[in-house]
Amino acid sequence: MSANGSTTATFQNHNGLPIAIVGGGLGGAALAIGLLKHGVKVHIYEASQAFAEIGAGVGFGANATTALHLIDPRLLEGYMKHATINTDPERENTFNTIRWGMDERRPNGAKAGDLGFHQADAKKTPDAPTGFCMRGRIHRARLLDEMVALLPKDITSFGKSFRGVEEVGAGMLKISFADGTTTLASALIGCDGIKSKVRSFVCGSDVKPAYAHEAAIRAMAPAEVVKKALGEERALNGTLYCGYGGSCITYPVDHGELINMVAMPHDRSLTSTWDQDDWIVPTSADEVREKFKDFYPPLIDLIARHTLPSKWALHTLQHDKPYFKGRMCLLGDSAHATTPHMGAGAGMAMEDAFLLSRLIADVGSSDNIEAAFKAYDAVRRPRTQGCIQRSIENGLAYNFMVEGVEDDMNKLEQKLNENFRWLWYEDLEEQLRRAQKVLKETSGHDVSQL
């Protein structure tokens, strides 16, 4: 292995052309690192003028941190530099503390701010790669910085907004960009997010994001400010406040120096659509106070005072179309964007990157890359589409809107435990073996010993 972590370059790119990765966010960067490790020639095309991530905190469970390690151990090391876990030692195995965000609608019921339960992740991950807690949160930009540090300087072109792609001979794709330039590649992987332009070439124009009937209103405040408002325990440990028709979440980032807060009112009119092209629109403290007027007052006052000027309309990508077509493939949000209620959007992209980088390396040549894409799709599509559905369920559960669960905290705990254990305890190496079996059955590539 070389100094940058790459193995001996045994992969054969058709005519020496790189695999093009469109999009340089977390998913695209992680995929590039995984492919480079296996000696695969890649080039990233990023629409922005520099690597950048929008948004703030992102949650990683044991599945996601394990994926980082499997892609490249240096990725997990970089994550560990910045990841933040609950400060209270008694809450080490707690993902979120669930609290009542509103007064319970029963005589002598719980009051806003009261404890519901601690959502535990007590299972010890078998053969965990480090002694580090395998569940935590991290600022998106910090994680991307660690990824970029592992990438060679010459494999990224900025200011390249994808416009189209066409096949120009056996094993070659011609990619065009909005600035009028073109490039050739041996394959194309779209990592360009929920508004992906690559997706229409893979899935067709009818696969589009659907409004999730929620908008995320974000706020960020120094930990000392939040401690004064809510108390140290609630400030420094991940806490989710459930309410009738809306929820709020708070959790520490940047090693507890800042507290990320998100208020998510639910649009109960499930026939409504989001008619604006822009999904990030202005908001205000007044909107927070109005939509959460019956919520826990100290929390809503805090979020209102520190509200960021924009809110984000949430969308999902639920569909049954393959994630690949010919020599083109999709990864992360471009294929399966989800709501944030499993804390799993970025984690799913890390799982994608692990599996896809290994399968591509396994086929040995970009001439065989469609077989790798097919095996990837067979395993990843059920997992990621299942994640979207469970995330939608969680969001409704936080809002007391799941039939048969409603505001029964015992039933809510059971529902969350079921969904999060499905997420966290996935065996990613077994997932790879299943994909390799598909690869062997469909293409004759026997990679069981790799």
N, C-alpha and C positions, 0 to 999 in steps of 0.2 A: 504494500500500500504506500502511496506517495504521501508527501507532507500534507497535502490538502485532503487526505482521506480517500482518494480515489483508488479503486482497484486497477489492475492491469486492463488496458483497453482491449477487450476481446470482442466487443459488440461491433457489428459491421453496419454502418449507415449506408444506405443506397447512394452510390456515386459520391460518397463522402459528405452528403448533405445532412445537416443537423435535423433533429426533431424540433419543430417550432412549438414553443410554449407561448400562447397568447395570454398575457396577464401576469403581472409580477407581484401579486399579493401573497398572502400566506400560503395558499394552495400551490400556486405556480412556483414559488421559491422552494417550498418543501419538495415538490416533484423534481425540480432541477437538481437539488442536492442529492436526492435518491438516485437519479439517473447517472449523474456524474460519478457517484461512488462506484457504480458498476461499469464505468468506462463508456457510457453512452454520450455521444456528441449532441448537445442541445444548444438552443439559442432562445432567449426570452425577448418577446416584443411587448413593451409596456406603453400604454397610451399616454401616461403622465410623463412629466419631465424628470422624475426621480422616483425611487421607491418610496411609497407612502401608504399608510393604512388609515382609513377613516373609522370613527368609532373609538370606544375606550376599552373597557375591560372585556375579557373573553374567558369563559370557564373551560377548564380541562379536567376531565375525569381520568380514571385509571386507563381507560381505553385509549385516550388521546395521548397521554404522557408515554404510554407503552409504544404507541405508533411513532412518536418522535424518536425514541430510542432505537426502534427497529429500522427506521429510515437511515439514521446516522447517530451514534451515541453523542456526538458533539452537539446535536440539536437539543437533546435533553439537558446537557450541561448548560447550554445557553438559556434554556427555559428556566432552569433552577436558579439562575442569577437574579431573576426578576419576579418569579412567581410569589404570590402572596397567599398565605393560608390563614385560617382563623387564629387570632392571637391568644385566645383563652385555651390553655392546655386541656381543659375539660371538653372543649369543642373541637379537638383535633380530628375526630372522626365524623364531624357534622358537616354536611354539605350546605344546607340552609337550615336556620331556625325558622320555623313557621309560626307566625303570630297573627292574631286577629287584627286586620286593618280597620275594621268597623265594629261597632257594637253588635253582638249576636242578636238576631231577631227572634229571641225567645224570652219569656219571663225569667228574670234573674240569670240571664245568660252572661257569657264572657263580654268583657269591655275591650274597646279598641286599644291595642298595644299589648293585650294579654298573650301569654304563651299558649300556642297550640301544641307543638311537639318539636323535637329536634330530629331532623331528617338525617339518619345515620348512614354512614358508609363504613361499617365496622369490619368488612371483609378485608383480610390481608391478601394483597395481590401475590399469587404464587411466583416465586423467583423474581420479585421486583428487581429491576436493574440497578436501583440505588436504594439507600436508606431514606431517600426523600419522600415526603408525603405525595402520593400519586394523584392527589386531587387538589386543585387550587385555581386561582385566577391570575391573569397577567394582562398588562396593557398591550394591546395589539401592536402598537408601534415598537415597543421594546422587543417583542418576539421577532418581528420582521427585521429589526436591526441585527439581531443575532443570526438570522438566516442569511441576510445579505453579506455578512462578514465571512460566510463560508463559501460564497460564490466567486469565481474568477471575475476580474473586472471586465473582461472582453466578451462576455457572453450575453450581454443585455443591450438592446437598442431602445432608447426612450423616444417619446413623441410619435409612437407608431400605433395609431388607432386602426384596428382591423376593419377592413371593408368587405373583402370577399376572398374566395379560394376556388381554384379549379385544378383538375388533373391535367397535366401536360406531358403525358407519356408514362410508361410503366414505372411505378414506384416514385413518382415525383409530383409534388403539389406546387402550384404557383399562388402565392399569397399576395394580395394587394392591400394597400393601406390608404388612409384618407389623404395623406400628403402626396399621393400620386406615385409613390415608390412601390416596388414589388420585390419579392424574394422567393427563392426556391427552398423546399424542405422535403425531407423523406416522409414526414408525417406531421400532423397538427393536433395539438391538445389544447382545447379551450379552457382556460382557467380565469375567464374574464367576468365572473360574478353573475349575480342574478339578472342583470340586464345584458347578458352575454349576446354578442353579435355572432359568435361562432355557432351558437345553439341552433339557429335557423337552418344552417347547412347540415346539421347532424339530425335534428329531430323534426324539422319542418317548421313552418311559420305558425302552426296552430298550437304549439306548446309555448304558453306564455305564463308569466307570473300571475297569480290570483291574489287579490286583496284579502288579507287575513282578518279584517274587521278590527284591527288594533293599530294604535300608533304609540311609539315609544317617545316619551318626553324625558330627556336626560338632564342630569345635574351632576356636578362634581364639586366637592368642598374639602378643605383641609380637615384632617382627622380631629384636630383639637376643637374645631368649630362643631363638628358632628357630635363629639363626646359631650360637649356642653349642652347640646340640644336633646340628645337621646340617651345619654349615659354611655359609659365605656363599653359595657358588654354588647349593647346593640350596635354601637358604632364599629367595633373592631372584629365582629363576627358576621358572616353572611346571614342576612335576615330577609325573609320574604313575608310581606304583609298581604294577607288575603282579604278580599272584600266582595260585596255583592255588585258585580259588574265591573270590577277593576282590581288591579294589584300593583304593589310597589316592591322593588327589591333594592337592597343596599349591600355593598360589600367593599372591603378594603382592597386597594391596589397600590402599586409602588411601595411594597413592604410596609403597608399600613399608614403611609404618609397622607394619602388621599382616599376619600371614600366616594366610590361611584354609586350613583343613585338613578333609578329608572322608574318612572310612573307610567303604567300602561292601562289607560281606560279602554273598555271594550265597547265596540259599536254593536248594540243588541239587534240592530236591523240587519239581519244576515243577508238580506237581498241588496244591500247597498254595495256600491262599487267605488273605487278610487279613480276619479275621472281626470285627475291632473297628471301631466307628464312627469312633473317633478314630485318625487316621493319625500323629499326633505323640504318642509314648508315652515313658515314662521309660527312660533308659539309665544306664550308669555306667562308670567306668574299668575295673571288673572285667570287664564285657562286652567292652570293646575288647580287653583283654589276652587274654581267653579266645578270642575269634573270630579274633584275629590273632596267636596264640601263636608261629607259625612265621615271622612277618614280620620285617622289618628292625628290630631292637630299638630303636635310637635314635629312630626315627620313631614306633613304637607307644608307647613310653614318653612321648614328647612329646604325642601325641594324647590318651593316657589322662590325663595330668596336667592337660590343658586342655579336656577333653571338656565340651561343653554338656550340660545335664541331660536332653535329649530327643533321640530319634532319629526320623527321618521315613521312613515306609513309602512307597516309590516306586510310582506307578501310571501307566498310559498310557491313551490314548483312541484305539484303533485301530478304525475303522469305515468303512463306505462310504455313510453317509447324507449328504445335502446339508447344507451349513452354513447354509442359509437355508430359510425357509418363509414365503411371503407377504411381509409387511412386517417380518419378524423375521430376524435374522442373528446369527451367532456369530463371535467373534474370539479369537485366542490360545488359552490353555489350555482355555477352555470348549468349543472345537471340537476341539483336537488336542494335548492334553497329552502330553508325552514325558518320557523319562528324561533325565538330564543329561549323557549320554556323548558328545554332539556339542557341548555348550556352546551349544545353539541354541534353547532354549525361548523365552527373551525375544526373541531375534533373529527367530524366526518371527513373533512378535506384531508386531514392528516392520515386517517385510515386509507382513504383513496390513494394518497401519494405513496404510502408504503406498498400497497398491493400492486398498483400499476407500475411502479418503478421496478419491482421484482419480476413481474410477469414479462415486461419488455426485455429486461436483461435475460430472462430465461429463454426467450425465443432466439436470441443470439444475433438477429439481423433485422433491420427495418423491413426487409422483404417479407418477413413473417409477422409483422406487427399487428395485422388484423386479427390474428389468432389470439394475441395477448389482449387486445381490446375486447374480444368476444368473451374470454374467460373473466376478465375484469367486470364486464357488464353483468354476467350471470350471477356473480357473487355480490357485487356492490349495490345493484339496483334494488333487490329486496330489502337489504339492510338500510339503505338511505331513505327509501320511500317509507319504510316502517318507522324510521326516526321522525319524519315529518308528521305522520299521523299521531304518534305518541306525544310530540311536542304540542300539537293542537289540543290534544286531550288535556295535557298538563295546564295549558293556558286557561281552558274552560274550568278546570278543577280549581285553579287559584281564584277564579271569579265565582265560585260556588254555582257553576252552571252545568255540571255533569249529572245527568239523571241517575238517581239512585245513590249519589254521593252527596250532592249539594253542600251544605255547611256542616256535615258530620265529620269532625276532625279525625275520628278513628278510621272512617272509610277513606278519607282523603290521604291519610298516611299510608294505608294499604295500596292505594292507587299509585302514589308517587314511588313507593318502594318497588312495586312491580315494574314501572317504566324505567326507573334509573338503574335498577339491577340489570335489566335487559341491555341498557346502554353500556354501563361500566365494565361488566364482567365478560364481555365478548373475548374469545380466544382468537387473537389476530393471526397467530401462526397456523392455527387450524383453518382459519379462513383462507389463508394462502394455500394450504394443502388442498382444500376443496377447489380453489381456482386452478391449481396446477393439474388436478384430476380432469377438470373440464378441458384444459389445454391439451392434455394427452388424448382425450376422447375425440375432440373435434379436429385436431391437427396432427396427431401422432408425435408431438413433442413430449418425451418422457423426461421430466425435470425433477422426479421424485428425490433424486440424490443431491440436488443443488441446494 
